[in-house]
Amino acid sequence: MFPASRAPTLLGRMVRNRWLYFMLLPGLLYFLLFKYWPMYGILIAFKDYQPFLGFWDSPFVGLKHFERLFNDPNFIVLFRNTLVLAMLNILFFFPLPIVIALMLNELRHHLFKRTIQTLVYIPHFMSWVVVVGIAYIFLTTEGGIVNDLLVYFGWEKINFLASNEWFRTIVTAEVIWKETGWGTIIFLAALSGVDPQLYEAARMDGANRLRQLWHITLPAIRSTIIILLILRLGNFLDTGFEQIFLMLNAMNREVGEVFDTYVYSVGISQGQYSFSTAVGLFKSLIGLVLVVVANHLAKRFGEEGIY
C-alpha cells in the first residue's frame, strides 16, 4: 500500500494506464455518438414538430401529445395487447434458453452437442420476413401442412393466420423458435465457469444428476438469470415492430395492434412525429421504472443487480 504522500493521483493512474484508456475510446465514442447524442430528439415529444420549421423553432406544447395518447380510445386496447404479448414472452420465452442451456450442458458427446447448438442457433440469423413466410406456408388454409394434417385426421381447417384466438400463440411461438437458441449462449458461458470439483464432490457424496443440477448448476447461474431478467424488463413493452406488422391483418387487428405498429401507422405514416415520439417515450419510461424496481428487489434479496 502506498504511503499517503506517495499515493498515485488520478492523473498519474491515467498516465500509467494510458493504453487501457486509449482502447476505451472507441466504445465511449460509439455510445456518445449513437446512444446519448440522439437522445436530445425526445424533446420533440413536447413540441409540435414541423419539418419546415426545424427542431428548435417548432412550437413547444408541453404534455399535449401525452394527453392525446392517454385520452385516445385505442390506448386501452393498445396497452392490453402490448402487455399480454410482453407477459407471454416473459413467461414462455425467457425461461426456455435456460432450460435448453441446462440440457446442452448435460450432453457429453461433443459432436452431438455442437450439432444441436448449431441447429438451435440458425433461426436467429433469419429475418422476420422469412420466419413469418415459413409460418404462412405451414398454417395457411390453402395447402398448409398443419391444416392438411387436421383434415387427414378428420378435423376442420382452422384459419390460424386470420384468427384472434391464435394470433398471440403464433407470435409467441415464432419468437421462441427464432431466438431461444441464441439466448442460450450467455447461459452456456455462465455454466462453463462452474468449478468441476463441485460436481466431483457432489458425486462422492452420492448426489445424482438432478441434485447436482438443483444444488450446484442453478445456484451458479442464478445471478446471470436475474441480471438478464432485469435487462429484459427494460424492453418489456418492445414487442417487435417487424414481426407484428407482418402478422397483422384486418381479421386479427383487434388483438394484434400494439404500440410499435400504432406508432408506425399513426405517427410515421401520417407524419405525426411528435405523437409517435411521445408513445415511444412512454414505453421507455415504463421500461425504466421496471428496471429500477426489479434492480431494487434483486438487491433486497441479496443479489448484485445491474448497478
C-alpha positions as CSV (number, residue, x, y, z in Angstrom):
1,M,0.0,0.0,0.0
2,F,1.4,3.5,-0.9
3,P,2.0,6.0,1.9
4,A,-0.4,8.9,1.8
5,S,2.2,11.3,0.3
6,R,3.3,8.8,-2.4
7,A,-0.2,7.5,-3.4
8,P,-0.7,8.0,-7.2
9,T,-3.1,10.7,-8.2
10,L,-6.0,10.1,-10.6
11,L,-3.9,11.8,-13.4
12,G,-1.0,9.6,-12.5
13,R,-3.0,6.5,-12.7
14,M,-4.5,7.6,-16.1
15,V,-1.0,8.2,-17.4
16,R,0.2,4.9,-16.2
17,N,-2.8,3.1,-17.8
18,R,-3.0,5.3,-20.8
19,W,-3.2,2.5,-23.3
20,L,-6.1,0.9,-21.5
21,Y,-7.9,4.3,-21.6
22,F,-7.0,4.6,-25.3
23,M,-8.7,1.2,-26.0
24,L,-11.7,2.5,-24.2
25,L,-12.1,5.4,-26.5
26,P,-13.9,3.6,-29.4
27,G,-16.6,2.3,-27.1
28,L,-17.1,5.7,-25.5
29,L,-17.3,7.4,-28.8
30,Y,-19.9,4.8,-30.0
31,F,-22.1,5.4,-27.1
32,L,-21.8,9.2,-27.2
33,L,-22.5,9.5,-30.9
34,F,-25.1,6.8,-31.4
35,K,-26.8,6.4,-28.0
36,Y,-26.5,9.7,-26.0
37,W,-26.4,12.4,-28.7
38,P,-29.6,11.2,-30.4
39,M,-31.5,11.4,-27.1
40,Y,-32.0,15.1,-27.5
41,G,-34.5,14.1,-30.1
42,I,-37.0,13.1,-27.4
43,L,-37.7,16.8,-26.9
44,I,-40.0,16.7,-30.0
45,A,-42.4,14.7,-27.8
46,F,-43.0,18.1,-26.1
47,K,-43.3,20.1,-29.3
48,D,-45.5,20.3,-32.4
49,Y,-42.6,19.3,-34.6
50,Q,-42.8,20.8,-38.1
51,P,-40.1,19.7,-40.5
52,F,-40.1,23.0,-42.4
53,L,-39.7,24.9,-39.1
54,G,-36.9,22.7,-37.8
55,F,-36.2,21.2,-34.4
56,W,-35.6,24.3,-32.4
57,D,-38.3,26.6,-34.0
58,S,-41.2,24.2,-33.7
59,P,-43.6,25.4,-31.0
60,F,-43.4,23.9,-27.5
61,V,-46.7,22.3,-26.5
62,G,-45.8,20.6,-23.1
63,L,-47.7,17.4,-22.4
64,K,-50.2,17.8,-25.2
65,H,-49.2,14.6,-27.1
66,F,-49.1,12.5,-23.9
67,E,-52.7,13.7,-23.0
68,R,-53.7,12.8,-26.5
69,L,-52.2,9.3,-26.1
70,F,-53.9,8.7,-22.7
71,N,-57.3,10.0,-23.9
72,D,-57.1,8.1,-27.2
73,P,-59.9,5.5,-27.2
74,N,-57.4,3.0,-28.7
75,F,-55.0,3.4,-25.7
76,I,-56.5,0.7,-23.5
77,V,-56.6,-1.8,-26.4
78,L,-53.0,-1.0,-27.4
79,F,-51.8,-1.2,-23.8
80,R,-53.6,-4.5,-23.2
81,N,-52.3,-6.1,-26.5
82,T,-48.8,-5.0,-25.8
83,L,-48.9,-6.1,-22.2
84,V,-50.3,-9.5,-23.0
85,L,-47.6,-10.2,-25.6
86,A,-44.9,-8.9,-23.3
87,M,-46.1,-11.2,-20.5
88,L,-46.3,-14.2,-22.8
89,N,-42.7,-13.5,-23.8
90,I,-41.5,-13.3,-20.2
91,L,-43.5,-16.4,-19.1
92,F,-42.7,-18.7,-22.1
93,F,-39.7,-17.4,-24.0
94,F,-37.4,-16.2,-21.2
95,P,-37.1,-19.5,-19.3
96,L,-36.6,-21.6,-22.4
97,P,-33.0,-20.6,-23.1
98,I,-32.1,-21.5,-19.5
99,V,-33.7,-25.0,-20.0
100,I,-32.0,-25.5,-23.3
101,A,-28.7,-24.4,-21.9
102,L,-29.1,-26.8,-19.0
103,M,-29.9,-29.7,-21.3
104,L,-27.0,-28.9,-23.6
105,N,-24.7,-28.7,-20.6
106,E,-25.6,-32.3,-19.7
107,L,-24.7,-33.6,-23.1
108,R,-21.3,-35.4,-23.1
109,H,-20.9,-36.3,-26.8
110,H,-19.0,-33.3,-28.2
111,L,-20.1,-33.6,-31.8
112,F,-23.7,-34.2,-31.0
113,K,-23.7,-31.2,-28.6
114,R,-22.2,-28.9,-31.3
115,T,-24.7,-30.1,-33.9
116,I,-27.6,-29.4,-31.6
117,Q,-26.2,-25.9,-30.8
118,T,-25.8,-25.1,-34.5
119,L,-29.3,-26.2,-35.3
120,V,-30.9,-24.0,-32.5
121,Y,-28.7,-21.0,-33.4
122,I,-29.7,-21.0,-37.1
123,P,-33.2,-19.4,-36.8
124,H,-31.7,-16.3,-35.1
125,F,-30.0,-15.4,-38.4
126,M,-33.2,-15.5,-40.4
127,S,-35.1,-12.2,-40.9
128,W,-38.7,-11.9,-39.6
129,V,-39.9,-11.9,-43.2
130,V,-38.5,-15.4,-43.7
131,V,-39.9,-16.6,-40.3
132,V,-43.4,-15.2,-41.0
133,G,-43.2,-16.7,-44.5
134,I,-42.4,-20.1,-43.1
135,A,-45.3,-19.8,-40.6
136,Y,-47.6,-18.8,-43.5
137,I,-46.6,-21.9,-45.5
138,F,-47.3,-24.2,-42.5
139,L,-50.5,-22.6,-41.4
140,T,-52.3,-21.3,-44.4
141,T,-55.7,-22.9,-45.2
142,E,-54.7,-23.3,-48.9
143,G,-52.3,-26.2,-48.8
144,G,-50.7,-25.6,-45.4
145,I,-49.2,-28.6,-43.8
146,V,-50.9,-28.1,-40.4
147,N,-54.4,-27.8,-42.0
148,D,-53.8,-30.7,-44.3
149,L,-53.0,-32.9,-41.2
150,L,-56.1,-31.6,-39.5
151,V,-58.2,-32.7,-42.5
152,Y,-56.4,-36.0,-42.7
153,F,-57.4,-36.8,-39.1
154,G,-61.0,-35.7,-39.6
155,W,-61.0,-32.2,-38.2
156,E,-61.9,-29.0,-39.9
157,K,-59.4,-26.5,-41.1
158,I,-58.5,-23.6,-38.9
159,N,-57.7,-20.2,-40.3
160,F,-54.7,-19.6,-38.0
161,L,-53.5,-16.5,-39.8
162,A,-56.8,-14.6,-39.6
163,S,-57.8,-15.6,-36.1
164,N,-57.9,-13.5,-32.9
165,E,-57.6,-16.7,-30.9
166,W,-54.4,-18.0,-32.5
167,F,-52.6,-14.7,-33.1
168,R,-50.7,-14.4,-29.8
169,T,-49.9,-18.1,-29.7
170,I,-48.3,-18.0,-33.2
171,V,-46.4,-14.8,-32.4
172,T,-45.0,-16.2,-29.2
173,A,-44.1,-19.5,-30.9
174,E,-42.3,-17.6,-33.6
175,V,-40.2,-15.7,-31.1
176,I,-39.4,-18.9,-29.2
177,W,-38.3,-20.7,-32.4
178,K,-36.2,-17.8,-33.7
179,E,-34.5,-16.6,-30.5
180,T,-34.3,-19.4,-28.0
181,G,-31.2,-21.0,-29.3
182,W,-29.4,-17.6,-29.5
183,G,-30.4,-16.9,-25.9
184,T,-28.6,-20.0,-24.6
185,I,-25.2,-18.5,-25.4
186,I,-24.9,-16.4,-22.3
187,F,-26.2,-19.2,-20.0
188,L,-23.8,-21.8,-21.6
189,A,-20.9,-19.3,-21.0
190,A,-22.0,-19.0,-17.3
191,L,-22.3,-22.8,-17.0
192,S,-18.7,-23.2,-18.4
193,G,-17.5,-21.2,-15.4
194,V,-18.8,-23.7,-12.8
195,D,-16.0,-25.4,-10.9
196,P,-15.9,-29.2,-12.0
197,Q,-14.6,-30.1,-8.5
198,L,-18.0,-29.1,-7.1
199,Y,-19.7,-31.8,-9.3
200,E,-17.0,-34.3,-8.3
201,A,-17.5,-33.6,-4.6
202,A,-21.3,-33.9,-5.0
203,R,-20.9,-37.3,-6.8
204,M,-18.7,-38.6,-4.0
205,D,-21.5,-37.6,-1.6
206,G,-24.0,-39.6,-3.6
207,A,-25.8,-36.7,-5.3
208,N,-27.5,-37.8,-8.6
209,R,-27.7,-35.6,-11.7
210,L,-30.9,-33.9,-10.6
211,R,-29.5,-32.9,-7.2
212,Q,-26.3,-31.6,-8.8
213,L,-28.5,-29.5,-11.1
214,W,-30.5,-28.2,-8.3
215,H,-27.7,-27.5,-5.7
216,I,-24.8,-26.6,-8.0
217,T,-25.7,-25.7,-11.5
218,L,-28.8,-23.5,-10.9
219,P,-27.2,-21.5,-8.0
220,A,-24.1,-20.9,-10.2
221,I,-26.1,-19.2,-12.9
222,R,-28.7,-17.6,-10.6
223,S,-27.1,-14.1,-10.8
224,T,-26.9,-14.3,-14.6
225,I,-30.6,-15.2,-14.8
226,I,-31.5,-12.3,-12.6
227,I,-29.4,-9.8,-14.5
228,L,-30.8,-10.9,-17.8
229,L,-34.3,-10.7,-16.5
230,I,-33.7,-7.1,-15.3
231,L,-32.3,-6.2,-18.7
232,R,-35.2,-7.9,-20.4
233,L,-37.7,-5.8,-18.3
234,G,-36.0,-2.7,-19.7
235,N,-37.5,-3.6,-23.1
236,F,-40.7,-5.0,-21.6
237,L,-43.1,-3.2,-23.9
238,D,-41.0,-3.7,-27.1
239,T,-42.9,-6.5,-28.8
240,G,-41.0,-6.0,-32.1
241,F,-42.5,-4.0,-34.9
242,E,-41.4,-6.1,-37.9
243,Q,-42.9,-9.4,-36.7
244,I,-46.2,-8.0,-35.6
245,F,-46.5,-5.8,-38.6
246,L,-46.0,-8.8,-40.9
247,M,-48.5,-10.9,-39.0
248,L,-51.2,-8.2,-38.8
249,N,-54.3,-8.2,-41.0
250,A,-57.9,-6.9,-40.8
251,M,-59.1,-10.1,-39.0
252,N,-56.6,-10.1,-36.1
253,R,-56.0,-6.4,-35.7
254,E,-58.2,-6.3,-32.5
255,V,-55.6,-8.4,-30.6
256,G,-52.5,-7.7,-32.8
257,E,-52.3,-3.9,-32.8
258,V,-49.6,-2.8,-30.4
259,F,-47.7,0.4,-29.6
260,D,-45.0,-0.3,-32.1
261,T,-47.4,-0.8,-35.1
262,Y,-49.6,2.1,-33.9
263,V,-46.6,4.4,-33.9
264,Y,-45.9,3.4,-37.5
265,S,-49.5,3.6,-38.8
266,V,-50.4,6.9,-37.0
267,G,-47.1,8.6,-36.2
268,I,-44.8,7.8,-39.1
269,S,-47.2,7.2,-42.0
270,Q,-49.2,10.3,-41.2
271,G,-46.2,12.4,-40.4
272,Q,-47.1,12.9,-36.7
273,Y,-43.6,12.6,-35.4
274,S,-44.2,14.3,-32.1
275,F,-47.0,12.0,-31.2
276,S,-45.0,8.9,-32.2
277,T,-42.1,10.1,-30.1
278,A,-44.4,10.6,-27.1
279,V,-45.6,7.0,-27.5
280,G,-42.0,5.7,-27.7
281,L,-41.1,7.8,-24.6
282,F,-44.0,6.4,-22.7
283,K,-42.8,2.9,-23.4
284,S,-39.2,3.8,-22.4
285,L,-40.4,5.2,-19.1
286,I,-42.3,2.0,-18.3
287,G,-39.2,0.0,-19.0
288,L,-37.1,2.4,-16.8
289,V,-39.5,2.0,-13.9
290,L,-39.5,-1.8,-14.2
291,V,-35.7,-1.9,-14.3
292,V,-35.3,0.3,-11.2
293,V,-37.9,-1.7,-9.3
294,A,-36.5,-5.1,-10.3
295,N,-33.0,-4.0,-9.5
296,H,-34.1,-2.8,-6.1
297,L,-35.9,-6.1,-5.4
298,A,-32.9,-8.1,-6.6
299,K,-30.6,-6.2,-4.2
300,R,-33.0,-6.6,-1.4
301,F,-32.9,-10.3,-1.8
302,G,-29.1,-10.4,-1.7
303,E,-28.3,-10.3,-5.5
304,E,-26.0,-7.9,-7.2
305,G,-28.3,-6.3,-9.6
306,I,-27.1,-4.3,-12.6
307,Y,-25.9,-1.1,-10.8
